[in-house]
Amino acid sequence: MRLAAARSRIVARESGETTVREQIVAASDSEVDVVIVGGGFAGVTAARELSARGRRVVLVEARDRLGGRTWTKDHDGHPMEFGGTWVHPLQPHVWSEIERYGVETETFPVMEGLRQAVVSEGRIVELSDDDVVRALETFDQFCAPAVDLFPEPFSETLGPDPDGLADRSLREQFDSFKAEPALRDWVEGMCCTIVCGPLDQCGVTEVFRIYALSGHDAAQTMAAVSATKLLKGTRELINSIAGQATLADIRLNSPVQRVAQTDDGVRVELESGETVSAPTALIALPMNVLNSVEFEPALSEIKRTASAERHAGAGVKCFVRVKGDIGNVSIAAPEPHAVNWVVTYAHDPQGSWLIMFSNNPDKLEMTAFDDVQGMQTALQPLLPGVEVEAIVGWDWRHDPHALGTWCIYRPGQLTRVLPDLRTTEGRLFFAGSDSVSTWRCFIDGAIASGYYSARDIDGYLTAGGTTAAQG
Ligand SMILES: Cc1cc2nc3c(=O)[nH]c(=O)nc-3n(C[C@H](O)[C@H](O)[C@H](O)COP(=O)(O)OP(=O)(O)OC[C@H]3O[C@@H](n4cnc5c(N)ncnc54)[C@H](O)[C@@H]3O)c2cc1C
């Protein structure tokens, strides 16, 4: 059903510390055009875009908040991003949303007075500005094969690959990469941070793709992944988008258990026993959790296999409170270390907040996510003598609605799972940052997929929406 005008009312409601917008007019099944499963940036963007096309949507989200793998949580007077953080003008979809809603951004980390260093061969090597330039040149050398492999980064088609890079792990690529040790270790530490997974499980394609999208340039790559954040947090952006999903009935705390296609449409069954039916549904779930929903008929073998294998993004990002003012630091360490990058988030004489990344939580040897002693041990090679007071963050690996951090394909997964992962199946459409070809694993990719799927679903419904969609 296409509605001529928005007739719903949106109210703001406080849920924990996050303001969410919730539709208060519940749609009856007969009025629903699309059920969207998942309220991350992909699902919420699709809800807004479908609303703009006069399509009535029910969005069902398992959590008590929108945003999925982005989550701004206030702590100690700071809006902390437990998930997705950095954005950049090179990412066209997220940047246009930032401009559209006038969301304020800030440079982070602050470069002025930033102490940069790398742990290399058992010691801390301080990096002067010139050293940083040489470290970036080393990153360019490491990524040189990306020029041929991703000659047109915005296209899904790979360039010639005589060396079989599509099947190669980052670990293999590093093992054959020669450079001055400290600079090589800096590149390895930053790659560990970019992928947030063990290097032998991460495809070299994943770093090369981001490098190619950043204009085949190391400095731009670093800027794209870690230079600009939203001043008040990603929650401001997701709430702005949700606020314009005027025809969407957003239902939080609504985990989906089963999605069944029938001759007439799609029936989405919630764990609560409720059902929502519509002519079509958009599945906007992370790749790693696809298999935790039962689909009838079963999803394609490629989708099921990809979800079972999982992508390799399974590290840890968290905020660590340490004693005293440690200043503005950015310190990298290569894979053998438990911590691969630490950067100051805030600091004053009372103490400092650091953001810490580890590509392999097993190396952290922490008894629990908030094991202060374990974190203190892990940080010593980067910050000798540092005393840890507290840890806050979220364990995305064990979060049943994420089962991982951001989507980093394993060696060979890129060519095996795309484009099937987003190919329509009958009346089901698929979206999410894990299945786009360009800024995959970024907020930008999630938003882009929301645009594409809303456009495709609208076309499908306009054409009658009674037969199987074409993938
Ligand atoms: C620690 C971390 C750091 C990151 N850093 C950055 C960064 O700096 N910059 C950047 O651009 N990106 C970053 N990312 C990646 C980015 O956050 C994600 O790629 C993007 O937000 C994913 O959006 P999505 O909508 O595709 O998926 P998600 O955000 O995962 O949304 C999927 C939604 O589906 C819901 N769901 C799951 N199962 C069910 C179910 N059974 N029923 C109903 N709902 C369900 C989930 O709760 C979730 O809300 C980071 C991610 C993490 C985890």
Ligand as a Chemical Component Dictionary entry (heavy atoms), coordinates in Angstrom:
data_LIG
# 
_chem_comp.id                   LIG 
_chem_comp.type                 NON-POLYMER 
_chem_comp.pdbx_formal_charge   0 
_chem_comp.three_letter_code    LIG 
# 
loop_
_chem_comp_atom.comp_id 
_chem_comp_atom.atom_id 
_chem_comp_atom.alt_atom_id 
_chem_comp_atom.type_symbol 
_chem_comp_atom.charge 
_chem_comp_atom.model_Cartn_x 
_chem_comp_atom.model_Cartn_y 
_chem_comp_atom.model_Cartn_z 
_chem_comp_atom.pdbx_ordinal 
LIG C1  C1  C 0 33.882 -1.797  17.709 1  
LIG C2  C2  C 0 33.457 -1.295  16.345 2  
LIG C3  C3  C 0 34.110 -0.211  15.791 3  
LIG C4  C4  C 0 33.743 0.255   14.521 4  
LIG N1  N1  N 0 34.350 1.376   14.018 5  
LIG C5  C5  C 0 33.866 1.946   12.892 6  
LIG C6  C6  C 0 34.296 3.245   12.492 7  
LIG O1  O1  O 0 35.129 3.875   13.162 8  
LIG N2  N2  N 0 33.741 3.785   11.354 9  
LIG C7  C7  C 0 32.789 3.125   10.637 10 
LIG O2  O2  O 0 32.303 3.684   9.636  11 
LIG N3  N3  N 0 32.362 1.896   10.998 12 
LIG C8  C8  C 0 32.846 1.312   12.122 13 
LIG N4  N4  N 0 32.362 0.117   12.546 14 
LIG C9  C9  C 0 31.463 -0.628  11.662 15 
LIG C10 C10 C 0 30.045 -0.068  11.620 16 
LIG O3  O3  O 0 29.632 0.269   12.929 17 
LIG C11 C11 C 0 29.122 -1.132  11.038 18 
LIG O4  O4  O 0 29.660 -1.612  9.809  19 
LIG C12 C12 C 0 27.727 -0.603  10.733 20 
LIG O5  O5  O 0 27.243 0.183   11.808 21 
LIG C13 C13 C 0 26.804 -1.797  10.495 22 
LIG O6  O6  O 0 25.481 -1.363  10.221 23 
LIG P1  P1  P 0 24.385 -2.417  9.755  24 
LIG O7  O7  O 0 23.084 -1.724  9.801  25 
LIG O8  O8  O 0 24.803 -3.052  8.487  26 
LIG O9  O9  O 0 24.455 -3.591  10.849 27 
LIG P2  P2  P 0 24.178 -3.519  12.415 28 
LIG O10 O10 O 0 24.553 -2.184  12.949 29 
LIG O11 O11 O 0 24.807 -4.685  13.019 30 
LIG O12 O12 O 0 22.588 -3.632  12.500 31 
LIG C14 C14 C 0 21.931 -4.873  12.475 32 
LIG C15 C15 C 0 20.805 -4.829  13.487 33 
LIG O13 O13 O 0 20.127 -6.103  13.479 34 
LIG C16 C16 C 0 19.736 -6.374  14.808 35 
LIG N5  N5  N 0 19.441 -7.792  14.960 36 
LIG C17 C17 C 0 20.314 -8.827  15.042 37 
LIG N6  N6  N 0 19.647 -9.980  15.168 38 
LIG C18 C18 C 0 18.329 -9.683  15.157 39 
LIG C19 C19 C 0 17.136 -10.446 15.245 40 
LIG N7  N7  N 0 17.152 -11.791 15.374 41 
LIG N8  N8  N 0 15.938 -9.810  15.212 42 
LIG C20 C20 C 0 15.878 -8.456  15.078 43 
LIG N9  N9  N 0 16.981 -7.677  14.993 44 
LIG C21 C21 C 0 18.183 -8.287  15.033 45 
LIG C22 C22 C 0 20.924 -5.917  15.630 46 
LIG O14 O14 O 0 20.579 -5.740  16.978 47 
LIG C23 C23 C 0 21.315 -4.627  14.919 48 
LIG O15 O15 O 0 20.682 -3.493  15.482 49 
LIG C24 C24 C 0 32.701 -0.381  13.802 50 
LIG C25 C25 C 0 32.043 -1.475  14.370 51 
LIG C26 C26 C 0 32.409 -1.924  15.630 52 
LIG C27 C27 C 0 31.682 -3.101  16.234 53 
# 
loop_
_chem_comp_bond.comp_id 
_chem_comp_bond.atom_id_1 
_chem_comp_bond.atom_id_2 
_chem_comp_bond.value_order 
_chem_comp_bond.pdbx_ordinal 
LIG C1  C2  SING 1  
LIG C2  C3  SING 2  
LIG C2  C26 DOUB 3  
LIG C3  C4  DOUB 4  
LIG C4  N1  SING 5  
LIG C4  C24 SING 6  
LIG N1  C5  DOUB 7  
LIG C5  C6  SING 8  
LIG C5  C8  SING 9  
LIG C6  O1  DOUB 10 
LIG C6  N2  SING 11 
LIG N2  C7  SING 12 
LIG C7  O2  DOUB 13 
LIG C7  N3  SING 14 
LIG N3  C8  DOUB 15 
LIG C8  N4  SING 16 
LIG N4  C9  SING 17 
LIG N4  C24 SING 18 
LIG C9  C10 SING 19 
LIG C10 O3  SING 20 
LIG C10 C11 SING 21 
LIG C11 O4  SING 22 
LIG C11 C12 SING 23 
LIG C12 O5  SING 24 
LIG C12 C13 SING 25 
LIG C13 O6  SING 26 
LIG O6  P1  SING 27 
LIG P1  O7  DOUB 28 
LIG P1  O8  SING 29 
LIG P1  O9  SING 30 
LIG O9  P2  SING 31 
LIG P2  O10 DOUB 32 
LIG P2  O11 SING 33 
LIG P2  O12 SING 34 
LIG O12 C14 SING 35 
LIG C14 C15 SING 36 
LIG C15 O13 SING 37 
LIG C15 C23 SING 38 
LIG O13 C16 SING 39 
LIG C16 N5  SING 40 
LIG C16 C22 SING 41 
LIG N5  C17 SING 42 
LIG N5  C21 SING 43 
LIG C17 N6  DOUB 44 
LIG N6  C18 SING 45 
LIG C18 C19 SING 46 
LIG C18 C21 DOUB 47 
LIG C19 N7  SING 48 
LIG C19 N8  DOUB 49 
LIG N8  C20 SING 50 
LIG C20 N9  DOUB 51 
LIG N9  C21 SING 52 
LIG C22 O14 SING 53 
LIG C22 C23 SING 54 
LIG C23 O15 SING 55 
LIG C24 C25 DOUB 56 
LIG C25 C26 SING 57 
LIG C26 C27 SING 58 
# 
